[in-house]
Amino acid sequence: MEQQKLDRISELARKSRTAEGLTDAERAEQMALRQEYIESMKRSLRAQLDNIDVIDETGAHPLKRRS
């Protein structure tokens, strides 16, 4: 996720805590950006897990993925 989007998430979070609050459009933007961030983190975690090998007495084996 680009730094500009992360900065925008932070900016909207700060604004939501003020007396001014967020407009409906800003709330929708915040929700969309947060969802994009979550999906980005999930992809990153999956990539890390895909590179993990389990070592047992028979050797190293890649982690099995559940459906």
C-alpha positions as a Markdown table, in Angstrom:
| # | Residue | x | y | z |
|---|---|---|---|---|
| 1 | Met | 0.0 | 0.0 | 0.0 |
| 2 | Glu | 1.4 | 3.4 | -0.9 |
| 3 | Gln | 2.5 | 5.8 | 1.7 |
| 4 | Gln | 0.0 | 8.5 | 0.5 |
| 5 | Lys | -2.9 | 6.1 | 1.3 |
| 6 | Leu | -1.5 | 5.3 | 4.7 |
| 7 | Asp | -1.1 | 9.0 | 5.4 |
| 8 | Arg | -4.7 | 9.6 | 4.3 |
| 9 | Ile | -5.9 | 6.9 | 6.7 |
| 10 | Ser | -4.1 | 8.6 | 9.6 |
| 11 | Glu | -5.4 | 12.0 | 8.5 |
| 12 | Leu | -9.0 | 10.8 | 8.5 |
| 13 | Ala | -8.5 | 9.0 | 11.8 |
| 14 | Arg | -7.3 | 12.2 | 13.4 |
| 15 | Lys | -10.1 | 14.3 | 11.9 |
| 16 | Ser | -12.7 | 11.7 | 13.1 |
| 17 | Arg | -11.6 | 12.4 | 16.7 |
| 18 | Thr | -12.1 | 16.2 | 16.4 |
| 19 | Ala | -15.4 | 18.1 | 17.0 |
| 20 | Glu | -15.7 | 18.6 | 13.3 |
| 21 | Gly | -15.8 | 14.8 | 12.6 |
| 22 | Leu | -16.0 | 13.2 | 9.2 |
| 23 | Thr | -18.5 | 13.8 | 6.3 |
| 24 | Asp | -20.3 | 10.9 | 4.8 |
| 25 | Ala | -18.0 | 10.9 | 1.9 |
| 26 | Glu | -14.9 | 10.9 | 4.1 |
| 27 | Arg | -16.4 | 8.0 | 6.2 |
| 28 | Ala | -16.9 | 6.0 | 3.0 |
| 29 | Glu | -13.3 | 6.8 | 1.9 |
| 30 | Gln | -12.0 | 5.8 | 5.3 |
| 31 | Met | -13.8 | 2.5 | 5.2 |
| 32 | Ala | -12.5 | 1.8 | 1.6 |
| 33 | Leu | -8.9 | 2.7 | 2.6 |
| 34 | Arg | -9.1 | 0.5 | 5.7 |
| 35 | Gln | -10.4 | -2.4 | 3.7 |
| 36 | Glu | -7.6 | -2.0 | 1.2 |
| 37 | Tyr | -5.1 | -1.9 | 4.0 |
| 38 | Ile | -6.5 | -5.1 | 5.6 |
| 39 | Glu | -6.3 | -6.9 | 2.3 |
| 40 | Ser | -2.8 | -5.7 | 1.8 |
| 41 | Met | -1.8 | -7.0 | 5.2 |
| 42 | Lys | -3.4 | -10.4 | 4.5 |
| 43 | Arg | -1.5 | -10.7 | 1.2 |
| 44 | Ser | 1.7 | -9.9 | 3.0 |
| 45 | Leu | 1.1 | -12.4 | 5.8 |
| 46 | Arg | 0.2 | -15.1 | 3.3 |
| 47 | Ala | 3.4 | -14.5 | 1.4 |
| 48 | Gln | 5.4 | -14.8 | 4.6 |
| 49 | Leu | 3.7 | -18.0 | 5.6 |
| 50 | Asp | 4.2 | -19.5 | 2.1 |
| 51 | Asn | 8.0 | -19.1 | 2.7 |
| 52 | Ile | 8.0 | -21.0 | 6.0 |
| 53 | Asp | 9.2 | -24.6 | 6.2 |
| 54 | Val | 8.3 | -27.0 | 9.0 |
| 55 | Ile | 11.3 | -29.1 | 10.1 |
| 56 | Asp | 10.7 | -32.5 | 11.6 |
| 57 | Glu | 12.6 | -35.7 | 11.8 |
| 58 | Thr | 12.0 | -36.4 | 8.1 |
| 59 | Gly | 13.3 | -33.0 | 7.0 |
| 60 | Ala | 11.9 | -29.7 | 5.9 |
| 61 | His | 8.4 | -29.4 | 4.5 |
| 62 | Pro | 6.5 | -26.3 | 3.3 |
| 63 | Leu | 3.5 | -25.3 | 5.5 |
| 64 | Lys | 0.3 | -26.8 | 4.2 |
| 65 | Arg | -2.4 | -24.4 | 3.2 |
| 66 | Arg | -5.9 | -24.9 | 4.4 |
| 67 | Ser | -8.7 | -24.3 | 2.0 |
